[in-house]
């Protein structure tokens, strides 16, 4: 995992998403808008917290079919991961933290391993669900960030 040069994540409100992800210029490669990056950062941060909650609550106990309601998030991973113990779960949390660090450095959160792939997929699904369920909350959270007139206001996980 990418752990070099990581520092604790600052509060989302302290991150300069408008600077890290400036509006697109003609000919620029695709990158998320500041608003998309902020929403994804929030989603990844919540996911990391939920993984930590599952570790504290369940430790090494495997996820069991039918008991998914007692888990915060690890039950949403493929069943082949349900027997993963605490060290594996901590690695999953670290993978999500790496994706958060990518955004905090102004980089795309590129999944470089299966854990990051699953973490990013969960975070994208959660971000889209949040927008669908409470678009006003998302709009309020992003109000301080500039809108990109070339991008629709609707969340688009894929360009």
Kinemage of the C-alpha trace (Angstrom):
@kinemage 1
@onewidth
@group {chain A} dominant
@subgroup {mainchain}
@vectorlist {calphas} color= white
{ca unk a 1} P 0.000 0.000 0.000
{ca unk a 2} L 1.042 3.596 -0.518
{ca unk a 3} L 1.984 4.615 3.005
{ca unk a 4} L 4.996 6.813 2.363
{ca unk a 5} L 4.609 10.506 3.153
{ca unk a 6} L 1.182 10.169 4.726
{ca unk a 7} L 0.044 12.474 7.440
{ca unk a 8} L -3.256 12.404 9.304
{ca unk a 9} L -6.199 13.545 7.208
{ca unk a 10} L -7.192 17.137 7.890
{ca unk a 11} L -10.801 18.062 8.473
{ca unk a 12} L -12.604 18.054 5.105
{ca unk a 13} L -13.502 21.719 5.568
{ca unk a 14} L -9.798 22.564 5.732
{ca unk a 15} L -8.923 20.963 2.408
{ca unk a 16} L -8.469 23.316 -0.555
{ca unk a 17} L -10.494 21.219 -3.034
{ca unk a 18} L -10.961 24.249 -5.319
{ca unk a 19} L -7.161 24.528 -5.607
{ca unk a 20} L -6.482 20.790 -5.741
{ca unk a 21} L -9.115 20.221 -8.451
{ca unk a 22} L -9.411 23.449 -10.492
{ca unk a 23} L -11.995 23.812 -13.273
{ca unk a 24} L -11.153 21.997 -16.484
{ca unk a 25} L -9.569 23.868 -19.341
{ca unk a 26} L -9.903 22.787 -22.968
{ca unk a 27} L -7.436 19.994 -23.631
{ca unk a 28} L -7.021 19.063 -19.956
{ca unk a 29} L -7.214 15.375 -19.099
{ca unk a 30} L -10.301 14.362 -17.166
{ca unk a 31} L -10.237 14.871 -13.426
{ca unk a 32} L -13.008 15.221 -10.880
{ca unk a 33} L -14.398 18.641 -10.131
{ca unk a 34} L -13.740 20.178 -6.715
{ca unk a 35} L -17.300 19.319 -5.692
{ca unk a 36} L -16.992 15.705 -6.827
{ca unk a 37} L -13.635 15.334 -5.067
{ca unk a 38} L -15.090 16.754 -1.842
{ca unk a 39} L -18.086 14.411 -1.968
{ca unk a 40} L -15.864 11.408 -2.678
{ca unk a 41} L -13.465 12.425 0.105
{ca unk a 42} L -16.357 12.580 2.570
{ca unk a 43} L -17.645 9.205 1.395
{ca unk a 44} L -14.207 7.574 1.703
{ca unk a 45} L -13.698 9.111 5.153
{ca unk a 46} L -17.024 7.733 6.377
{ca unk a 47} L -16.140 4.341 4.893
{ca unk a 48} L -12.836 4.280 6.777
{ca unk a 49} L -14.667 5.132 10.002
{ca unk a 50} L -17.186 2.339 9.373
{ca unk a 51} L -14.406 -0.203 8.815
{ca unk a 52} L -12.822 0.889 12.096
{ca unk a 53} L -16.230 0.518 13.805
{ca unk a 54} L -16.533 -3.034 12.472
{ca unk a 55} L -13.037 -3.886 13.723
{ca unk a 56} L -13.799 -2.500 17.201
{ca unk a 57} L -17.194 -4.199 17.375
{ca unk a 58} L -16.434 -7.572 15.794
{ca unk a 59} L -12.658 -8.082 15.935
{ca unk a 60} L -11.763 -11.349 14.181
{ca unk a 61} L -15.280 -12.759 14.060
{ca unk a 62} L -16.342 -13.585 10.495
{ca unk a 63} L -19.334 -11.950 8.885
{ca unk a 64} L -22.126 -14.514 8.822
{ca unk a 65} L -24.951 -14.728 6.323
{ca unk a 66} L -28.111 -13.422 7.947
{ca unk a 67} L -26.217 -11.317 10.498
{ca unk a 68} L -25.271 -8.532 8.120
{ca unk a 69} L -27.423 -6.010 10.015
{ca unk a 70} L -24.965 -5.928 12.904
{ca unk a 71} L -22.112 -4.781 10.646
{ca unk a 72} L -21.386 -1.243 9.497
{ca unk a 73} L -19.785 -2.014 6.133
{ca unk a 74} L -17.667 -5.161 5.903
{ca unk a 75} L -20.754 -7.227 5.064
{ca unk a 76} L -20.944 -5.303 1.773
{ca unk a 77} L -17.633 -6.756 0.592
{ca unk a 78} L -17.537 -10.030 -1.357
{ca unk a 79} L -18.313 -13.084 0.779
{ca unk a 80} L -14.814 -14.393 0.114
{ca unk a 81} L -13.558 -11.620 2.443
{ca unk a 82} L -15.926 -12.328 5.326
{ca unk a 83} L -13.443 -14.605 7.114
{ca unk a 84} L -10.694 -11.985 6.992
{ca unk a 85} L -9.390 -11.326 10.482
{ca unk a 86} L -8.397 -8.084 12.140
{ca unk a 87} L -5.049 -7.727 10.277
{ca unk a 88} L -6.823 -8.101 6.919
{ca unk a 89} L -9.497 -5.603 7.999
{ca unk a 90} L -6.847 -3.122 9.109
{ca unk a 91} L -5.230 -3.470 5.667
{ca unk a 92} L -8.627 -2.722 4.099
{ca unk a 93} L -8.906 0.419 6.232
{ca unk a 94} L -5.355 1.418 5.218
{ca unk a 95} L -6.257 0.957 1.545
{ca unk a 96} L -9.194 3.356 1.968
{ca unk a 97} L -6.899 5.785 3.799
{ca unk a 98} L -4.532 5.649 0.790
{ca unk a 99} L -7.405 6.650 -1.508
{ca unk a 100} L -8.227 9.545 0.830
{ca unk a 101} L -4.571 10.622 0.746
{ca unk a 102} L -4.624 10.589 -3.064
{ca unk a 103} L -7.489 13.101 -3.064
{ca unk a 104} L -5.789 15.209 -0.400
{ca unk a 105} L -2.780 15.492 -2.718
{ca unk a 106} L -4.915 16.487 -5.689
{ca unk a 107} L -4.557 13.097 -7.388
{ca unk a 108} L -7.164 10.721 -8.717
{ca unk a 109} L -7.910 7.957 -6.207
{ca unk a 110} L -6.618 5.182 -8.404
{ca unk a 111} L -7.214 1.650 -7.055
{ca unk a 112} L -3.871 -0.150 -7.180
{ca unk a 113} L -5.001 -3.338 -5.427
{ca unk a 114} L -8.243 -5.282 -4.864
{ca unk a 115} L -8.844 -3.654 -1.461
{ca unk a 116} L -8.673 -0.186 -3.000
{ca unk a 117} L -10.888 -1.315 -5.864
{ca unk a 118} L -13.578 -2.520 -3.455
{ca unk a 119} L -13.179 0.519 -1.207
{ca unk a 120} L -13.531 2.940 -4.097
{ca unk a 121} L -16.567 1.055 -5.402
{ca unk a 122} L -18.268 1.240 -2.000
{ca unk a 123} L -17.437 4.935 -1.615
{ca unk a 124} L -18.783 5.788 -5.082
{ca unk a 125} L -22.010 3.892 -4.357
{ca unk a 126} L -22.362 5.626 -0.992
{ca unk a 127} L -21.716 9.065 -2.493
{ca unk a 128} L -24.329 8.506 -5.178
{ca unk a 129} L -26.830 7.210 -2.598
{ca unk a 130} L -26.239 10.281 -0.431
{ca unk a 131} L -26.863 12.562 -3.381
{ca unk a 132} L -30.047 10.681 -4.296
{ca unk a 133} L -31.351 10.610 -0.712
{ca unk a 134} L -30.355 14.097 0.425
{ca unk a 135} L -29.302 16.352 -2.468
{ca unk a 136} L -29.798 19.484 -0.359
{ca unk a 137} L -27.250 18.264 2.187
{ca unk a 138} L -24.724 17.619 -0.561
{ca unk a 139} L -25.437 21.034 -2.117
{ca unk a 140} L -24.951 22.743 1.255
{ca unk a 141} L -21.675 20.896 1.850
{ca unk a 142} L -20.365 21.926 -1.590
{ca unk a 143} L -21.751 25.473 -1.645
{ca unk a 144} L -18.331 26.979 -0.852
{ca unk a 145} L -16.773 25.241 -3.869
{ca unk a 146} L -16.961 26.623 -7.398
{ca unk a 147} L -19.265 24.896 -9.851
{ca unk a 148} L -17.793 23.890 -13.177
{ca unk a 149} L -20.223 25.140 -15.846
{ca unk a 150} L -19.173 22.378 -18.248
{ca unk a 151} L -20.221 19.642 -15.812
{ca unk a 152} L -23.804 18.822 -14.995
{ca unk a 153} L -24.803 19.286 -11.365
{ca unk a 154} L -25.764 15.620 -11.215
{ca unk a 155} L -23.236 13.214 -9.676
{ca unk a 156} L -21.558 11.205 -12.402
{ca unk a 157} L -19.296 8.508 -11.011
{ca unk a 158} L -17.958 7.901 -14.492
{ca unk a 159} L -17.427 10.618 -17.109
